[in-house]
Amino acid sequence: MAAGLGGCGTGYRMVFLPNDVEADSEIKWISFAGIACLIPIGCLGYSLRFSPKLGPRWFRLGLLAAALPLILAGPLACLEAWGGELKSKMAHFVLSFFGVVAFFRMLELVCGTGPRGFDTSLKNFAVYFVSPAEVIFDDDGCMQASPPGHLGMLILRIAGHMLAGTVILSLGRGTAFVT
């Protein structure tokens, strides 16, 4: 059953089909699960890089380098465990995005080529590793605080983008993506 909004006499009707809601929910679930999976992976990588108790430096860096293909293969393993195709092509993109970002952030950890301050603490690295957005550090290597009121504005913008994504999925599917 579809819920719709009348088009005020224009002859258009916006409809949210169950498949659209499922696809949108799937994208959000993948986003939250991806972040939840990346937090321990980032913490483990950081600990392995900087804990001398785990062996000589060359050995620890070798283990991190060997883990890079596993990070790239992680989204494929998730798809296989899920049972194949997802509801939306965008869900595939979101899933692959986590693998690509994690790969390059871990590569930066191995090579020490990230921005100044990204590896000065476990907290800094975990935030940098998990965040799909750019984390900005000051000259001392500390994370820069966002200006007052910025968080509320970002949350409203994210909500707007999520609504726009739902509408686009609904309109695109309803018109078979034909103009």
N, C-alpha and C positions, 0 to 999 in steps of 0.2 A: 504494500500500500504506500502510495506516495503522498507526501505532504507538500502543499504548494502555496505560493503567495500570488494573489491576483495581480494582474498587470495594469490596473486602473483604466480599463477600457482600451488598452493598446493591442489586445489580442495576444499578448505574451504572458506566459506563466512560468515562474521559476519552480522547479520541482526537485526535491531531494529524494532520490531513489534509494532503496536499501543498499544497493551495491555501492553507491557513492559514499554513504555513511561508513560502510565496511572498509572501503579503500582508504578513506580519510583516517579512520581509526587505526588501520594497519600502519599507516605512515607515522602516526603519533606514537604508537606502541614501539615501532622499530627505533624511533628517535630516543625514547626514554630507555629502552633496553640497551641500545648501543652505548649510550653514556654510562649506564650502570655496568656494562662489561668493560668499557675502556678505563674506568677508574682503577680497578685492581691490576689491569695489565700495565698501566702507566706507573703505578706504585711499585710493582714487581720489577719493571725495567729500570726505574730510578735506583731502587735498592741494589739491584744486580750491578749497575754501573758504578755505584759509589761505596759499596760495602767490601772492604778488603778481606773480611772474614770468609768470603765466598771463593777465594782463590786469587791468583795473580791477575793483574789488570788485563793482559792480553787474552786470558781465558774468559774473563767476564765479558769483554767486548766481543769475543768470538761467539759466545752464547747469544748475546743480543743480536749480532749480525745473522746468526743462524735462525733466529726467531722471526726475522723480517718476512720471509716467504709465508710463514704461518699466519702472520698478521694480514697479509694480502689474501690468503685463502680463507680466512675467517668468515667473511660474508658468504662465500660459496658453500662452506660447511653449514652455515645457518639456513641457506636456501634448501640444501639437501635434507637437513633435519626437519624443515618446515613441510617438505613434501612436494617441492616444485614451484610452479608459478605463484606469484603473489597477485592480489586483486588489481593492483595498479602498477604501471611502468614506473611511476614516481617512487613507489616503495622500493623497487629495485635500485633506483638511483640513490635513495637515502641510505640503503644498506651498503652499497658500494662506496659511497662517500666516506663512511666511517672507516672502511678498510684502507682507502687511499690516504686519508688524513692521518690515521694512526701509523701507517707505514712511513710517511715522510717525517712525522714528528719523532718517531723512534729512530729513524736514520739520523736526524739531527742530534739526538741524544748520543748515539754511538760515535758520531764524528765530532761532536761538540760545536756544531755550527749554527745553533739556534740563536735567537736574539739574546742580548746581554740580560742576564738575570733569570733565564728560563730554567736553569738547573741549579740555582743557588739554594733551593730548599725543595723538599718533597711536595709541599703545598704549591709552590710556584710551578713545578713541573706538572703536577696532576691537573691543575687548572689549564695550563698551556696545552697539555696533551689531549684533554677531553673537549676543550672548547672549539667548536667549529668556527667561531669568530676570532679575530685577531686580538691577542692579549698584549697590551702595551706596558712596557717596563720603562722606568726612568733611568737616568744615568748611573744610579747606584745599584741597579738591578732589582729594584722593588716594583711590584705591580702598581700601576697608577690607579688611583680611585676614580670612579666615575663622578661627574658633577652631581650636585643635589638635584633630585627630580628626574634624573636621567633614567633610572630603573623603571619608574612608572611609565615614562614615555615609551621605553623599549617594549614593555609588556603590552601596551596598547597597540604598538605597531605590529608585534608578533600576532596578537589576536586578529588584527585586520588582515594580515597576510594569510592566516589560517582560514578566515572566512572567505577571502578571495580565492584561495585554493579550492575550497569546497564548492564555491559557485562555479568556478572554471571547470572542475571535474563534472559537475552536474550539467552545465550547458554543453560542454564538449561531448559528453556521452549521449545526451539527448539529441544532438544534431549530427552525430556520427563524425564529429570534428570537421564538418564541411561548412563553409561560409555561405 
